[in-house]
Amino acid sequence: MELELSQGRVYGSRYYTVKPVINWWDRGYSTSNPWRDMVQWCIDTFGPTPIDGVFTPSEQWYANDSKFWFRNEADRTMFVLRWA
């Protein structure tokens, strides 16, 4: 799976982003859901994030806009190593 790395800002704070490129059409009849698995891994690893997502300032991570947003670059690196 391809992972696109970038940066963005949430309430003025820098976040390191990862956009997984998931080709849903090639998944066929698979019942697995990579996005759901990634979110669950983040919850298990970094703890839960608010339901309202990026509308809560200063969280450690968010899942929003087809991307994962990490406040710490090291957290993004752990995510990339897990899902690359």
OpenMM code with the backbone's topology and positions (N, CA, C; nanometers):
from openmm import Vec3, app, unit

residues = "MET GLU LEU GLU LEU SER GLN GLY ARG VAL TYR GLY SER ARG TYR TYR THR VAL LYS PRO VAL ILE ASN TRP TRP ASP ARG GLY TYR SER THR SER ASN PRO TRP ARG ASP MET VAL GLN TRP CYS ILE ASP THR PHE GLY PRO THR PRO ILE ASP GLY VAL PHE THR PRO SER GLU GLN TRP TYR ALA ASN ASP SER LYS PHE TRP PHE ARG ASN GLU ALA ASP ARG THR MET PHE VAL LEU ARG TRP ALA".split()
positions = [
    Vec3(0.0832, -0.1164, 0.0000),
    Vec3(0.0000, 0.0000, 0.0000),
    Vec3(0.0888, 0.1242, 0.0000),
    Vec3(0.0513, 0.2191, -0.0776),
    Vec3(0.1254, 0.3453, -0.0845),
    Vec3(0.0813, 0.4367, 0.0291),
    Vec3(0.1774, 0.5065, 0.0895),
    Vec3(0.1497, 0.6021, 0.1951),
    Vec3(0.2080, 0.7369, 0.1542),
    Vec3(0.1234, 0.8372, 0.1434),
    Vec3(0.1680, 0.9712, 0.1065),
    Vec3(0.1924, 1.0522, 0.2336),
    Vec3(0.3146, 1.1037, 0.2495),
    Vec3(0.3524, 1.1806, 0.3678),
    Vec3(0.3483, 1.3289, 0.3379),
    Vec3(0.3014, 1.4054, 0.4363),
    Vec3(0.2935, 1.5493, 0.4213),
    Vec3(0.2905, 1.6125, 0.5598),
    Vec3(0.2626, 1.7414, 0.5636),
    Vec3(0.2454, 1.8131, 0.6891),
    Vec3(0.1253, 1.9052, 0.6758),
    Vec3(0.0682, 1.9376, 0.7882),
    Vec3(-0.0434, 2.0309, 0.7898),
    Vec3(-0.0492, 2.0987, 0.9251),
    Vec3(-0.1476, 2.1847, 0.9413),
    Vec3(-0.1633, 2.2565, 1.0681),
    Vec3(-0.3049, 2.2392, 1.1204),
    Vec3(-0.3132, 2.2215, 1.2517),
    Vec3(-0.4403, 2.2149, 1.3215),
    Vec3(-0.4318, 2.3177, 1.4339),
    Vec3(-0.5167, 2.4199, 1.4280),
    Vec3(-0.5130, 2.5284, 1.5266),
    Vec3(-0.3730, 2.5860, 1.5416),
    Vec3(-0.3014, 2.5973, 1.4307),
    Vec3(-0.1684, 2.6567, 1.4307),
    Vec3(-0.0548, 2.5627, 1.4653),
    Vec3(-0.0854, 2.4432, 1.5144),
    Vec3(0.0190, 2.3466, 1.5488),
    Vec3(0.0512, 2.2580, 1.4293),
    Vec3(0.1786, 2.2287, 1.4120),
    Vec3(0.2215, 2.1425, 1.3019),
    Vec3(0.1851, 1.9981, 1.3324),
    Vec3(0.1313, 1.9311, 1.2316),
    Vec3(0.1028, 1.7877, 1.2389),
    Vec3(0.1663, 1.7208, 1.1180),
    Vec3(0.2098, 1.5981, 1.1376),
    Vec3(0.2707, 1.5177, 1.0329),
    Vec3(0.1641, 1.4197, 0.9846),
    Vec3(0.1383, 1.4204, 0.8557),
    Vec3(0.0252, 1.3436, 0.8038),
    Vec3(0.0690, 1.2245, 0.7189),
    Vec3(-0.0211, 1.1274, 0.7150),
    Vec3(-0.0056, 1.0096, 0.6291),
    Vec3(-0.1400, 0.9874, 0.5612),
    Vec3(-0.1365, 0.9802, 0.4298),
    Vec3(-0.2576, 0.9474, 0.3546),
    Vec3(-0.2384, 0.8096, 0.2917),
    Vec3(-0.3075, 0.7076, 0.3451),
    Vec3(-0.2988, 0.5752, 0.2834),
    Vec3(-0.3727, 0.5757, 0.1500),
    Vec3(-0.3093, 0.5248, 0.0481),
    Vec3(-0.3737, 0.5134, -0.0826),
    Vec3(-0.4275, 0.3710, -0.0922),
    Vec3(-0.5571, 0.3585, -0.0661),
    Vec3(-0.6227, 0.2277, -0.0633),
    Vec3(-0.7047, 0.2129, -0.1902),
    Vec3(-0.6710, 0.1157, -0.2699),
    Vec3(-0.7457, 0.0911, -0.3928),
    Vec3(-0.8624, -0.0024, -0.3603),
    Vec3(-0.9742, 0.0581, -0.3240),
    Vec3(-1.0907, -0.0192, -0.2806),
    Vec3(-1.1442, -0.1093, -0.3917),
    Vec3(-1.1294, -0.0679, -0.5159),
    Vec3(-1.1846, -0.1465, -0.6272),
    Vec3(-1.1112, -0.2780, -0.6468),
    Vec3(-0.9828, -0.2813, -0.6133),
    Vec3(-0.9042, -0.4037, -0.6291),
    Vec3(-0.9181, -0.4990, -0.5098),
    Vec3(-0.9950, -0.4613, -0.4112),
    Vec3(-1.0081, -0.5437, -0.2918),
    Vec3(-1.1039, -0.6606, -0.3145),
    Vec3(-1.1831, -0.6538, -0.4209),
    Vec3(-1.2740, -0.7636, -0.4511),
    Vec3(-1.3745, -0.7864, -0.3408),
    Vec3(-1.3908, -0.9110, -0.3017),
    Vec3(-1.4894, -0.9461, -0.1989),
    Vec3(-1.4276, -0.9581, -0.0608),
    Vec3(-1.3111, -0.9037, -0.0431),
    Vec3(-1.2436, -0.9097, 0.0865),
    Vec3(-1.3281, -0.8385, 0.1926),
    Vec3(-1.3354, -0.8987, 0.3099),
    Vec3(-1.4096, -0.8363, 0.4194),
    Vec3(-1.3194, -0.7502, 0.5071),
    Vec3(-1.1896, -0.7493, 0.4791),
    Vec3(-1.1000, -0.6659, 0.5591),
    Vec3(-1.1191, -0.5190, 0.5210),
    Vec3(-1.0921, -0.4324, 0.6148),
    Vec3(-1.1051, -0.2890, 0.5934),
    Vec3(-0.9781, -0.2229, 0.6460),
    Vec3(-0.8843, -0.1910, 0.5565),
    Vec3(-0.7555, -0.1362, 0.6017),
    Vec3(-0.7694, -0.0074, 0.6827),
    Vec3(-0.8599, 0.0816, 0.6432),
    Vec3(-0.8764, 0.2079, 0.7174),
    Vec3(-0.9192, 0.1790, 0.8615),
    Vec3(-1.0172, 0.0931, 0.8787),
    Vec3(-1.0651, 0.0577, 1.0125),
    Vec3(-0.9523, -0.0055, 1.0941),
    Vec3(-0.8736, -0.0921, 1.0305),
    Vec3(-0.7614, -0.1554, 1.0990),
    Vec3(-0.6573, -0.0535, 1.1426),
    Vec3(-0.6320, 0.0466, 1.0596),
    Vec3(-0.5355, 0.1513, 1.0930),
    Vec3(-0.5856, 0.2364, 1.2098),
    Vec3(-0.7127, 0.2715, 1.2070),
    Vec3(-0.7701, 0.3492, 1.3176),
    Vec3(-0.7597, 0.2698, 1.4473),
    Vec3(-0.7938, 0.1423, 1.4429),
    Vec3(-0.7878, 0.0605, 1.5641),
    Vec3(-0.6443, 0.0487, 1.6153),
    Vec3(-0.5488, 0.0357, 1.5244),
    Vec3(-0.4077, 0.0296, 1.5652),
    Vec3(-0.3686, 0.1599, 1.6353),
    Vec3(-0.4107, 0.2735, 1.5813),
    Vec3(-0.3789, 0.4033, 1.6431),
    Vec3(-0.4413, 0.4135, 1.7821),
    Vec3(-0.5648, 0.3677, 1.7973),
    Vec3(-0.6301, 0.3699, 1.9283),
    Vec3(-0.5531, 0.2820, 2.0265),
    Vec3(-0.5172, 0.1629, 1.9821),
    Vec3(-0.4434, 0.0695, 2.0691),
    Vec3(-0.3050, 0.1223, 2.1052),
    Vec3(-0.2423, 0.1934, 2.0124),
    Vec3(-0.1044, 0.2392, 2.0307),
    Vec3(-0.0959, 0.3749, 2.0997),
    Vec3(-0.1799, 0.4707, 2.0587),
    Vec3(-0.1699, 0.6088, 2.1067),
    Vec3(-0.2851, 0.6506, 2.1966),
    Vec3(-0.3868, 0.5676, 2.2064),
    Vec3(-0.5041, 0.6031, 2.2845),
    Vec3(-0.6126, 0.6621, 2.1953),
    Vec3(-0.7329, 0.6738, 2.2496),
    Vec3(-0.8443, 0.7240, 2.1693),
    Vec3(-0.8280, 0.8721, 2.1372),
    Vec3(-0.8943, 0.9126, 2.0326),
    Vec3(-0.8988, 1.0526, 1.9932),
    Vec3(-1.0456, 1.0955, 1.9972),
    Vec3(-1.0744, 1.2225, 2.0188),
    Vec3(-1.2138, 1.2647, 2.0308),
    Vec3(-1.2959, 1.2346, 1.9048),
    Vec3(-1.4237, 1.2099, 1.9259),
    Vec3(-1.5135, 1.1817, 1.8132),
    Vec3(-1.5217, 1.3004, 1.7189),
    Vec3(-1.5105, 1.4216, 1.7723),
    Vec3(-1.5214, 1.5383, 1.6850),
    Vec3(-1.3911, 1.5676, 1.6109),
    Vec3(-1.2926, 1.4795, 1.6241),
    Vec3(-1.1709, 1.4870, 1.5430),
    Vec3(-1.0941, 1.6157, 1.5586),
    Vec3(-1.0576, 1.6746, 1.4463),
    Vec3(-0.9689, 1.7908, 1.4469),
    Vec3(-1.0330, 1.9153, 1.5057),
    Vec3(-1.1566, 1.9058, 1.5482),
    Vec3(-1.2201, 2.0215, 1.6105),
    Vec3(-1.1850, 2.0320, 1.7584),
    Vec3(-1.1086, 1.9359, 1.8093),
    Vec3(-1.0556, 1.9408, 1.9453),
    Vec3(-0.9062, 1.9695, 1.9347),
    Vec3(-0.8609, 2.0847, 1.9836),
    Vec3(-0.7198, 2.1212, 1.9687),
    Vec3(-0.6243, 2.0334, 2.0488),
    Vec3(-0.5012, 2.0253, 1.9987),
    Vec3(-0.3856, 1.9691, 2.0707),
    Vec3(-0.3915, 1.8204, 2.1005),
    Vec3(-0.4643, 1.7437, 2.0237),
    Vec3(-0.4666, 1.5992, 2.0432),
    Vec3(-0.3410, 1.5366, 1.9838),
    Vec3(-0.3061, 1.4163, 2.0305),
    Vec3(-0.1848, 1.3478, 1.9834),
    Vec3(-0.1995, 1.3015, 1.8391),
    Vec3(-0.3219, 1.2601, 1.8018),
    Vec3(-0.3434, 1.2150, 1.6650),
    Vec3(-0.4906, 1.2330, 1.6290),
    Vec3(-0.5149, 1.2403, 1.4990),
    Vec3(-0.6502, 1.2491, 1.4446),
    Vec3(-0.6581, 1.1616, 1.3198),
    Vec3(-0.7782, 1.1188, 1.2864),
    Vec3(-0.8071, 1.0601, 1.1556),
    Vec3(-0.9109, 1.1518, 1.0920),
    Vec3(-0.8715, 1.2218, 0.9848),
    Vec3(-0.9601, 1.3194, 0.9235),
    Vec3(-0.9143, 1.3456, 0.7809),
    Vec3(-1.0104, 1.3677, 0.6918),
    Vec3(-0.9801, 1.4063, 0.5538),
    Vec3(-0.8967, 1.3002, 0.4815),
    Vec3(-0.9281, 1.1735, 0.5043),
    Vec3(-0.8579, 1.0593, 0.4432),
    Vec3(-0.7108, 1.0528, 0.4827),
    Vec3(-0.6770, 1.1141, 0.5958),
    Vec3(-0.5385, 1.1157, 0.6427),
    Vec3(-0.5352, 1.0853, 0.7921),
    Vec3(-0.4193, 1.0420, 0.8357),
    Vec3(-0.3891, 1.0319, 0.9773),
    Vec3(-0.2959, 1.1482, 1.0098),
    Vec3(-0.3289, 1.2201, 1.1142),
    Vec3(-0.2549, 1.3389, 1.1555),
    Vec3(-0.1876, 1.3100, 1.2895),
    Vec3(-0.0549, 1.3267, 1.2947),
    Vec3(0.0208, 1.2979, 1.4166),
    Vec3(0.0935, 1.4236, 1.4632),
    Vec3(0.0779, 1.4545, 1.5912),
    Vec3(0.1451, 1.5721, 1.6466),
    Vec3(0.2960, 1.5521, 1.6513),
    Vec3(0.3398, 1.4287, 1.6775),
    Vec3(0.4831, 1.3980, 1.6865),
    Vec3(0.5281, 1.3206, 1.5626),
    Vec3(0.6369, 1.3639, 1.5056),
    Vec3(0.6901, 1.2962, 1.3870),
    Vec3(0.7254, 1.1507, 1.4161),
    Vec3(0.7720, 1.1218, 1.5384),
    Vec3(0.8071, 0.9841, 1.5749),
    Vec3(0.6836, 0.8933, 1.5708),
    Vec3(0.5672, 0.9467, 1.6072),
    Vec3(0.4436, 0.8676, 1.6001),
    Vec3(0.4096, 0.8358, 1.4546),
    Vec3(0.4286, 0.9343, 1.3677),
    Vec3(0.4041, 0.9081, 1.2254),
    Vec3(0.5005, 0.8023, 1.1738),
    Vec3(0.6245, 0.8082, 1.2165),
    Vec3(0.7237, 0.7086, 1.1742),
    Vec3(0.6815, 0.5689, 1.2190),
    Vec3(0.6334, 0.5561, 1.3420),
    Vec3(0.5859, 0.4252, 1.3900),
    Vec3(0.4700, 0.3750, 1.3035),
    Vec3(0.3784, 0.4640, 1.2679),
    Vec3(0.2652, 0.4281, 1.1834),
    Vec3(0.3136, 0.3793, 1.0475),
    Vec3(0.4049, 0.4535, 0.9875),
    Vec3(0.4575, 0.4175, 0.8552),
    Vec3(0.5274, 0.2819, 0.8617),
    Vec3(0.6081, 0.2602, 0.9630),
    Vec3(0.6776, 0.1315, 0.9747),
    Vec3(0.5791, 0.0168, 0.9909),
    Vec3(0.4698, 0.0413, 1.0599),
    Vec3(0.3704, -0.0649, 1.0796),
    Vec3(0.2938, -0.0968, 0.9506),
    Vec3(0.2610, 0.0055, 0.8717),
    Vec3(0.1700, -0.0149, 0.7591),
    Vec3(0.2376, -0.0110, 0.6226),
    Vec3(0.3671, 0.0107, 0.6172),
    Vec3(0.4354, 0.0151, 0.4871),
    Vec3(0.4503, -0.1244, 0.4280),
] * unit.nanometer
topology = app.Topology()
chain = topology.addChain("A")
for resn in residues:
    res = topology.addResidue(resn, chain)
    for name in ("N", "CA", "C"):
        topology.addAtom(name, app.Element.getBySymbol(name[0]), res)
